[in-house]
Amino acid sequence: MKITIGKTLLTLGLASVSVLAQAGSVSDDKNKTMMNDNPLMRPFILPYGAPDFTIIKSEHYLPALKAGVQQQREEIARIVNNKQKPTFANTILAYEKSGLLLDKVSNIFFGLTSAHKTEDLETVEKEAIALLTDFDNEVSFNREFFNRIKVVYDNEYNKLQGEDKKLLETIYKRFVRSGALLSPDKMKRMEQINNRLAELQQEFGNTLPKSINEAAVWVDDVNELSGLSTVDIAQCKKDAESRGNKASYCLVITNTTQQPILASLDNRALRERVFNASIHRADGSGQFNTFPLVVEIAKLRAEKAELMGYKNYASYSLDDTMAKNPDNVYAFLNRLIAAYKPKASAETDEIEAYARQSMGADFKLQPYDRFYYSAKMKKDRFNFSDDDVKAYFNIDSVLVNGVFYAANKAYGLTFKERKDIPTYHPDMKVFDVIDKDGSVKALFYCDYFRRPTKRGGAWMSAFAKQSGLRNQIPIIYNVCNYAKAPDGQPTLLTWDEVTTMFHEFGHGLHGMLSDCKYNTLSGTAVTRDFVELPSQFNEYFATVPEVFSHYARHYNTNQPMPEELKEKMLQSINFQSAYALGENLAATCEDLAWHMLSSDQIPTSADAQQFERKSLNAVDLLDNQIPPRYSTSYFNHVWGGGYAAGYYSYLWSEVLAVNVGDYFTKHGALNPEVGGAFRSKVLSRGNTKDLMQMFSDFTGLKSPDSAALLKARGL
């Protein structure tokens, strides 16, 4: 599960003042023609500034992005050329007001390149990334522009209050962290690194979905699919049809290392094929090999950190987070690892012993067996299987009667579907988010079904962020990768998919309920180790009894899940929970290991796989039975996204979320006063206040209680 902020590389942009000053305006006639021909360059006429996807075409993006860059370039030039003494109003506020067109276009463009990247968009993306990276460098290394910002910071920081003070601090520190204080020769090298990193991360992001599609496992004989339900088999047939009918059935590889379908497949040889297809999707065993990209990205990041005066990229990245430094992160992780290890060993032994009851005393449990026998154990112990409960998790009921219902009870929100606002794909839905006073607080789009043009995983972002200054309500979207049922059949979710929907909607609430003056500070514009707090906490509502009974209803009869089945399922949630923690810990330590290296320590692409194994062994997490949730070659959070040296934030934020959940439980899970307090003290505040202080303001805790995490996970 991942969040993207929908902002360009931008915000801190470009070259020298001379370049800015020399940039001429687009002529009025040419500008009018471009605006008339390009819907992205005209004011949007749909409600709340929603994009009209019926008229936006792939060929419109690049001209609009170029015009947006030119517009902000001229706006920054006016700030730089202002002869008056730099002030908050004429420098910081003027910068915050700039770039409206570029923000608008890039938010939409990058939303589609993640969720519906056609071949045309992929072609446009390459040039767009280069354009925006050049512009980012231009602004970031504009000495005269930064000098004005520094004058304001030096003279006004202690005089300002509230959001004004936080905006000045945020912008100043962003420039510094981008290299604004570097010498000219180091600036030049930083610019080269930024350009190359943008290219490499784009290439990684483009390669991974292709590798996942190529890794799909094809089956002709339906008997090989023994163990799957009739619904699952129908899905495999539908997936084969949508992917060219290379065989009668297709088993699609999902984002993570372990594949959920392994819990059901009786055929051990097929389980092995599926698992191997997953772990080898991008390591060079087949058509795709991302290791050359990975090692070059790692080396450039390390060099970037060294230019900034840090020992390694992890130290550089963590300096601007709640955790502050690698030592604090490792101290946090080591406490979890120490508690986890004995549980993991006992869990593996228990599964293998169970498998030997039917397979013989010499049976050796393999990683592709684990989900299968664990599922059988769970069914024996609790007398139910995941398929037993899926019938009660109709996607529409989970959304409307679960996710929306909880938001109504906790925060007073209601949701009304709109049929008049177009989307970029017919499977999507759009809702007005209506506040207690009847006003529309936000627009919410949901895009839940997988397709070849969508990258893996689940995420939240925005077509437009909330801003009081811009008079803009948030336009938020959630994206997931659920398998859409064949026509005429309901789409039924697993429990994991249910919690994913609640999770991503938590990110959505962080954006929807934002009440900030400045776009730069609003919504999810917080550090990575805080941004997962609202989302992980929102999973809490999935098991609140009143909420659960409202959405967990049989798709055919609308009867609530029987109490006995419900209790079995809820009791089983933490069944063999060491696995889930272990795969996360392994991925987290793998991420950190790569980013703790200096530039001269980065292994070659041929040695990358071995480096992963050595790094996991060093922290006692090398376990054939519990591999990382994402292996190096397909770890998109780290190599294609924004979680470099930051994947730990899921566990870090989970501690915060558990602490918040404990507060809700103590004071009333659906108590509107408690929900209102969380909304006003956390969800609405964006990055306008110290994040630890926000957490403390709500929970009353001076610091997070990490012991609560192990308890919540049943460990």
Secondary structure, DSSP 8 states (H G I E B T S, - for coil): -EE-----S-SS-B--HHHHHH-----HHHHHHHHHH-GGGS---SGGG---TTT--HHHHHHHHHHHHHHHHHHHHHHHT--S---IIIIIIHHHHS-HHHHHHHHHHHHHHHH---HHHHHHHHHHHHHHHHHHHHHHT-HHHHHHHHHHHHHHTTT--HHHHHHHHHHHHHHHHHTTTS-HHHHHHHHHHHHHHHHHHHHHHHHHHHHHHHT-EEE--GGGGTTS-HHHHHHHHHHHHHTT-SSSEEE---SSSS-GGGGT---HHHHHHHHHHHHTTTBSSSS-B-HHHHHHHHHHHHHHHHHTT-SSHHHHHHTTSSS-SHHHHHHHHHHHHHHHHHHHHHHHHHHHHHHHHHH-TT----HHHHHHHHHHHHHHHHS--HHHHHTTBBHHHIIIIIIIHHHHHHH--EEEEESSS--SSTT-EEEEEE-TTS-EEEEEEEEEE--TTS-SS-EEEEEE--BTTTTB--EEEEEEEE----TTS--B--HHHHHHHHHHHHHHHHHHT---S-GGGSTT-S-HHHHHHHHHHHGGGGG-HHHHHHH-B-TTT--B--HHHHHHHHHHTTTTTHHHHHHHHHHHHHHHHHHTS-GGG---GGGHHHHHHHHHHHTT---TTS--SS-GGG-HHHHTSS-TTTTTHHHHHHHHHHHHHHHHHHH-TT-HHHHHHHIIIIITTTTSS-HHHHHHHHH--SS--THHHHHHTT-
